[in-house]
Amino acid sequence: MTYPNIIKAEFLSRTNRFVAEVIVGGQQETVHVKNTGRCKELLIPGCEVWLTEPKTEGRKTRYDLVAVKKSTGVLFNIDSQAPNKVMREWLDTRGFDKVTPEFTYGDSRIDFYMERGNEKYLLEIKGCTLEFDGIGYFPDAPTERGVKHIRELIKAKSNGFNAAIGFVIQMDGVTEVRPNTATHPEFGTAMEEAKAAGVKVLFFTCHTEPDKLVITGMREG
């Protein structure tokens, strides 16, 4: 996926989960942050960030903050909508007979339902923007919704679906994502239960540029 326009800025501060202050074009600007996670190790005063300008009517802010360069020099896409967009692009190249986003199963909406012949698939996607020493971690904040989705995938597997949880790694150079049990132990427990039940765990590696996020490969965890 690509952004139609992109502009570099300097990050100043994050007012709340939704907005931040940046310097762009020599002026201070309030921008929308397209990620409600903490991103504390990324959004540090003075760091380089990239903005896109959607130009949609009725917006309170002119720009969306979609990417940031970490102090290590690695570029991160932090757009929480990007993982599902790049996954849809990728799935459309995989020869499925049917791909349905936002599929209702049980009490949840699972990101993708697919069919190939007589086989039925459910795939829940999580974007990974937390990295330490070359390893990705998820989540960066407690996610009861994430645990709920895993429970639904376990049920789906027992009902004959090919069920999987996929982590889209929104940075270059990382090939593995581990449960962030220090932040949310229950998520780690649910992941172990899912693996034991036969739910696949998939890691999608990506190439990131300020105006682009592309899936480059997949491996099973």
Secondary structure as UniProt FT lines:
FT   STRAND          7..14
FT   STRAND          19..24
FT   TURN            25..26
FT   STRAND          27..33
FT   TURN            40..42
FT   TURN            45..46
FT   STRAND          48..52
FT   TURN            57..58
FT   STRAND          64..69
FT   TURN            71..72
FT   STRAND          75..77
FT   TURN            80..81
FT   HELIX           82..91
FT   TURN            92..95
FT   STRAND          98..105
FT   TURN            106..107
FT   STRAND          108..116
FT   TURN            117..118
FT   STRAND          119..128
FT   STRAND          130..132
FT   TURN            133..134
FT   STRAND          135..138
FT   HELIX           144..158
FT   TURN            159..160
FT   STRAND          162..169
FT   STRAND          177..179
FT   TURN            181..183
FT   HELIX           185..197
FT   STRAND          200..209
FT   TURN            210..211
FT   STRAND          212..220
//
